[in-house]
Amino acid sequence: MLERLGAPVQIAIISQRNDDSRFSPQYSTDVSVLRKFADDPSILLIMRYSKPTALGGSYHAYEVWVSNGKVQETRAYNYWD
């Protein structure tokens, strides 16, 4: 998957289980977490390919949502600051 899309700017790691207390949502820039959680059906990975600059401001956002090793959804939107 990374061969086609490239490395994301940020990855959100979110448990989809109501009783999962291992962690609250976490964010990482380390793509190795994709290998660790990609095939876990209880984890949703949101790969973000854009984020605001250090100065803030408007930007175009693009996300790929992956669960159990498969793309579940893609989202693209504009963020205005």
N, C-alpha and C positions, 0 to 999 in steps of 0.2 A: 504494500500500500504506500509506504513512504517513497518508493521508487517513482511512483506516479505523481504524488502530491508534494513531495519534499517534506522537510522537517517543519513541524508547526512552531509558531512563536511561543505558544503556551498550551499546556494540556490540563484540563480540569478532570479530576478523578472523583466520581460520584457513586456512592453505593445506592443500589436500587432496592435494597432490602430494608424494610421498616425496622427489623430487629437487629440490624447490623451496627454494632457500636465500635467496630475496629477503628473507624476514623470519621470525622466530619469531612465535607468536601475539601479536597486538597488541590493545589495548583503547582505545576512543575514546568520547567523548561527542559528537563532531561528526557530525551526520547526513549531511554531505556525502560521507562515505566510502561511504554506501549507493549513491550514484550512481556512484562510481568502481569499486566492486567487484560491484555487484548482478548483472550479467550475465556475470561471469567464472566459467566452469565449474570452475576450479581453486580457487576461494575459497568457504569456508563463512562466512556471516555469522550470528552469534547475537545477536539483538536482545533485550536484557534490559529488562524493564519493572518491575523492582523490585530493590532491593539493601538491605543493612542500613543502619541509621542510623549516624551518626558514633559513637554510643555503643555500637554493636553490638546484640546481642539477636536474638530470633527474628523471622522475617518470612515472608511468602508470596512465592514467586518464580514468575515467569511469563516464558517465553522463546519466541521464534519463530526457527526455524532456516531460513535462506534460502540456496539454492545455484542458480546459473544463472538468477536472476531469479524463482524459484518457491519457495514455502513447502514445505519438505521435512518439517518436523516441528514440533510445538508441545509444550512441556513446562510443567507446573505442579507445584510441589512446595512443601512447607513446610520451612524451615530453622530448626532449633532450636539456639540457642547455649548 
